[in-house]
Amino acid sequence: MSRKVMSTLSGAHYLLIITFSIIFILTSVAVYGGTHYAVFQVKDFFSGEVVFEKLVRIGTNFTLAYIHSVTNQPVYEVFTVEDNHTLAMVEMRYDSFGANLPVGPEKLADETTRFIVEDGYYKILYENRRFEKVPLRVGQVVADHTLIFPDGTRLRFLDVVDGGAYVEFYVMPLLDRIRERGHRG
């Protein structure tokens, strides 16, 4: 009766193949995916804790919805993921005028907004409103700030932080996030 003995060398050979395959796959995803995707994060400003994270495709639009504190009517701010470092506000819409809501086109330093009435909403269209980070003081009483993504994902800020918390949301390169996780071990 003969016995088969598995040598350490053949086991090491398979381990080496598996390791290189994993490295190849991760590198391919990071390089290819890194050009088409970003990581969207919401961070508590004071603690530095990331309270929400989502992989998003470059070019994706998402909406920050909230209730205006004076009119008690919904306001929708539409953003796009412009690249893996930049968010751009492209539209604000609301159905009644209130404090701090534009009543017509605005001339700002880098742009003049467009003001239109469409589908029962007043709409402000922005062409040059870019952010590395969007700061937000989470409403304590009325606002109920909520992020809505096209895939149906919703983040109600009051579900992850207390009312009055100061947060910021932003995007970062996928490859940076992978490296960050690797350093944490």
C-alpha positions as CSV (number, residue, x, y, z in Angstrom):
1,M,0.0,0.0,0.0
2,S,1.5,3.3,-1.1
3,R,1.0,6.5,0.7
4,K,0.7,9.9,-0.9
5,V,2.6,12.5,0.9
6,M,1.9,16.1,0.2
7,S,5.0,18.1,0.2
8,T,5.2,21.5,1.8
9,L,6.5,22.8,-1.5
10,S,3.3,21.9,-3.4
11,G,1.2,23.4,-0.6
12,A,3.2,26.5,-0.7
13,H,2.9,26.6,-4.5
14,Y,-0.9,26.6,-4.3
15,L,-0.8,29.2,-1.5
16,L,1.4,31.4,-3.7
17,I,-1.0,31.0,-6.7
18,I,-4.0,31.9,-4.5
19,T,-2.2,34.9,-3.0
20,F,-1.2,36.3,-6.3
21,S,-4.7,35.7,-7.7
22,I,-6.2,37.7,-4.8
23,I,-3.7,40.5,-5.3
24,F,-4.4,40.6,-9.0
25,I,-8.2,40.7,-8.5
26,L,-8.0,43.4,-5.8
27,T,-5.6,45.5,-7.9
28,S,-7.8,45.2,-11.0
29,V,-10.9,46.3,-9.0
30,A,-9.0,49.2,-7.4
31,V,-7.5,50.4,-10.7
32,Y,-10.5,49.9,-12.9
33,G,-13.2,50.4,-10.3
34,G,-11.3,53.4,-8.9
35,T,-11.8,55.3,-12.1
36,H,-15.6,54.7,-12.1
37,Y,-16.5,54.6,-8.4
38,A,-15.9,56.5,-5.3
39,V,-16.7,55.9,-1.6
40,F,-19.3,58.2,-0.2
41,Q,-19.0,58.9,3.5
42,V,-20.8,60.8,6.3
43,K,-18.6,61.7,9.2
44,D,-19.4,63.2,12.6
45,F,-17.2,66.3,12.5
46,F,-16.2,66.4,16.2
47,S,-15.7,62.6,16.9
48,G,-14.3,61.8,13.4
49,E,-16.5,58.7,13.3
50,V,-17.7,57.6,9.9
51,V,-21.4,57.0,10.5
52,F,-22.3,56.0,6.9
53,E,-20.4,54.7,4.0
54,K,-21.5,53.7,0.5
55,L,-19.9,52.8,-2.8
56,V,-21.2,55.1,-5.5
57,R,-20.6,55.4,-9.2
58,I,-19.0,58.6,-10.5
59,G,-21.9,60.6,-12.1
60,T,-24.5,59.4,-9.7
61,N,-27.1,61.9,-8.5
62,F,-28.4,61.8,-4.9
63,T,-30.8,64.0,-3.0
64,L,-30.6,65.7,0.4
65,A,-34.3,66.1,1.5
66,Y,-35.5,68.0,4.5
67,I,-38.4,70.0,5.8
68,H,-37.9,73.8,5.8
69,S,-38.2,75.2,9.3
70,V,-40.4,78.1,8.4
71,T,-42.6,76.8,5.6
72,N,-42.8,73.3,7.0
73,Q,-42.6,72.2,3.3
74,P,-40.0,69.8,1.8
75,V,-36.9,71.1,0.1
76,Y,-34.8,68.9,-2.1
77,E,-31.1,69.6,-2.9
78,V,-29.8,67.4,-5.7
79,F,-26.0,66.6,-5.8
80,T,-23.9,64.7,-8.3
81,V,-20.7,62.7,-7.6
82,E,-18.6,64.7,-10.1
83,D,-15.4,62.8,-9.5
84,N,-13.8,60.8,-6.7
85,H,-13.0,64.0,-4.7
86,T,-15.8,66.3,-5.6
87,L,-19.6,66.7,-5.1
88,A,-21.5,69.2,-7.1
89,M,-24.9,70.7,-6.1
90,V,-26.9,70.8,-9.3
91,E,-30.4,71.7,-8.2
92,M,-32.6,72.9,-5.3
93,R,-36.4,72.6,-5.5
94,Y,-39.2,73.6,-3.2
95,D,-42.9,74.5,-3.6
96,S,-43.2,77.6,-1.4
97,F,-40.9,80.5,-0.6
98,G,-39.4,80.8,2.8
99,A,-36.4,82.2,4.7
100,N,-33.1,81.6,2.9
101,L,-34.8,80.1,-0.2
102,P,-34.0,82.0,-3.4
103,V,-36.9,83.9,-5.1
104,G,-35.1,84.3,-8.4
105,P,-31.8,83.8,-10.1
106,E,-28.7,84.7,-8.0
107,K,-25.5,86.2,-9.1
108,L,-22.7,84.6,-7.1
109,A,-18.9,84.9,-7.4
110,D,-18.5,82.0,-9.8
111,E,-21.9,81.6,-11.3
112,T,-25.3,83.0,-12.0
113,T,-28.0,80.4,-11.1
114,R,-31.0,79.7,-13.2
115,F,-34.5,80.0,-11.7
116,I,-37.4,78.1,-13.2
117,V,-40.9,77.0,-12.3
118,E,-41.6,73.4,-13.3
119,D,-43.8,70.6,-12.2
120,G,-45.2,72.6,-9.3
121,Y,-41.7,73.5,-7.9
122,Y,-39.5,76.5,-7.9
123,K,-36.1,75.2,-9.1
124,I,-32.7,76.7,-8.8
125,L,-30.1,75.2,-11.2
126,Y,-26.4,75.5,-10.4
127,E,-23.6,75.1,-12.8
128,N,-20.5,75.7,-10.6
129,R,-21.4,74.8,-7.0
130,R,-18.7,72.3,-6.1
131,F,-17.7,70.9,-2.7
132,E,-14.9,68.7,-1.4
133,K,-17.0,68.4,1.8
134,V,-20.6,69.4,2.5
135,P,-21.1,70.6,6.1
136,L,-24.5,70.0,7.7
137,R,-26.0,70.8,11.1
138,V,-28.5,68.0,11.6
139,G,-31.9,69.4,12.4
140,Q,-33.2,68.8,15.9
141,V,-36.9,69.4,15.5
142,V,-38.4,69.8,12.1
143,A,-35.8,69.3,9.3
144,D,-35.5,65.5,9.4
145,H,-32.5,65.6,7.0
146,T,-32.4,62.5,4.8
147,L,-30.1,61.4,1.9
148,I,-31.8,59.5,-0.9
149,F,-29.8,57.5,-3.4
150,P,-31.1,56.2,-6.8
151,D,-30.8,52.5,-5.7
152,G,-33.3,53.2,-2.9
153,T,-30.8,53.6,-0.1
154,R,-32.0,56.2,2.4
155,L,-30.0,57.7,5.3
156,R,-32.0,59.5,7.9
157,F,-29.4,61.5,9.8
158,L,-31.3,61.2,13.1
159,D,-30.9,57.4,12.8
160,V,-27.1,57.7,13.0
161,V,-26.4,61.0,15.0
162,D,-28.2,63.2,17.5
163,G,-30.1,66.3,16.4
164,G,-27.8,69.3,16.4
165,A,-24.8,67.2,15.4
166,Y,-22.4,68.7,13.0
167,V,-21.6,66.3,10.1
168,E,-20.0,66.5,6.7
169,F,-20.5,64.3,3.7
170,Y,-18.0,63.8,0.9
171,V,-16.5,61.3,-1.5
172,M,-13.1,59.7,-1.6
173,P,-11.2,57.5,-4.1
174,L,-12.0,53.8,-3.8
175,L,-8.3,53.0,-3.8
176,D,-7.7,55.4,-0.8
177,R,-10.4,53.6,1.1
178,I,-9.0,50.2,0.4
179,R,-5.6,51.4,1.6
180,E,-7.1,52.9,4.7
181,R,-8.7,49.6,5.6
182,G,-5.5,47.8,4.9
183,H,-3.6,50.0,7.4
184,R,-6.2,49.4,10.1
185,G,-5.5,45.7,9.8
